[in-house]
Amino acid sequence: MEGLDLLPLGVRHMIGLGAIGSCLGVGRPGSRYLEAAARQPELMEPLQNKVFLLVGVLDGAFISATGIGLWFATSNPFK
């Protein structure tokens, strides 16, 4: 197999594993935030800002990996 034959497999792994990691990375802090907000409601505001910042960073990493994978799939730099 050549590098050109392995390109779709690499793109699938970039997008698929990035999606799984992003979903797990968003779900876990989200559930922890809900637990903390239920225990101490007065800390909801400062924690909410931090959770949204974390979710934005995680989604940004997934979107970047998806963009790079689709760029490789459409431009085919290994020709």
C-alpha positions as CSV (number, residue, x, y, z in Angstrom):
1,M,0.0,0.0,0.0
2,E,1.2,3.5,-0.8
3,G,0.6,6.7,1.1
4,L,-2.1,7.6,-1.4
5,D,-4.1,4.5,-0.5
6,L,-3.9,5.2,3.2
7,L,-5.1,8.7,2.9
8,P,-8.8,8.0,3.4
9,L,-8.0,5.9,6.5
10,G,-6.0,8.7,8.0
11,V,-8.7,11.2,7.3
12,R,-11.3,9.0,8.9
13,H,-9.2,8.5,12.0
14,M,-8.5,12.3,12.3
15,I,-12.2,13.1,12.1
16,G,-13.6,10.1,14.0
17,L,-11.2,10.1,16.9
18,G,-11.4,13.8,17.2
19,A,-15.2,13.7,17.4
20,I,-15.1,11.0,20.1
21,G,-12.5,12.9,22.1
22,S,-14.4,16.1,21.8
23,C,-17.7,14.5,22.9
24,L,-16.1,12.9,25.9
25,G,-14.2,16.1,26.7
26,V,-17.3,18.2,26.6
27,G,-19.5,15.6,28.5
28,R,-17.3,15.1,31.5
29,P,-16.8,18.7,32.5
30,G,-20.5,19.4,31.8
31,S,-21.6,16.7,34.2
32,R,-19.1,17.9,36.8
33,Y,-20.3,21.5,36.4
34,L,-23.9,20.4,37.0
35,E,-22.8,18.5,40.1
36,A,-20.9,21.5,41.4
37,A,-23.8,23.8,40.7
38,A,-26.2,21.6,42.6
39,R,-23.9,21.4,45.6
40,Q,-22.9,25.1,45.7
41,P,-25.3,27.3,43.7
42,E,-23.4,30.5,44.6
43,L,-20.4,29.3,42.4
44,M,-22.5,28.9,39.2
45,E,-21.3,32.2,37.6
46,P,-17.5,31.7,37.9
47,L,-17.7,28.0,37.0
48,Q,-20.0,28.7,34.0
49,N,-17.4,31.0,32.4
50,K,-14.7,28.4,32.9
51,V,-16.8,25.6,31.5
52,F,-17.7,27.6,28.4
53,L,-14.1,28.5,27.8
54,L,-13.1,24.8,28.1
55,V,-15.9,23.7,25.7
56,G,-14.8,26.3,23.2
57,V,-11.2,25.1,23.3
58,L,-12.2,21.5,22.9
59,D,-14.6,22.2,20.0
60,G,-11.9,24.4,18.4
61,A,-9.5,21.5,18.4
62,F,-12.0,19.1,16.8
63,I,-13.0,21.7,14.1
64,S,-9.3,22.2,13.3
65,A,-8.7,18.5,13.0
66,T,-11.8,18.2,10.8
67,G,-10.6,21.0,8.6
68,I,-7.1,19.6,8.1
69,G,-8.6,16.2,7.4
70,L,-11.0,17.5,4.8
71,W,-8.2,19.6,3.3
72,F,-6.0,16.5,2.9
73,A,-9.0,14.6,1.4
74,T,-9.8,17.2,-1.2
75,S,-6.4,18.5,-2.2
76,N,-4.6,15.2,-2.0
77,P,-1.1,16.5,-1.1
78,F,0.6,13.1,-1.7
79,K,0.3,13.1,-5.5
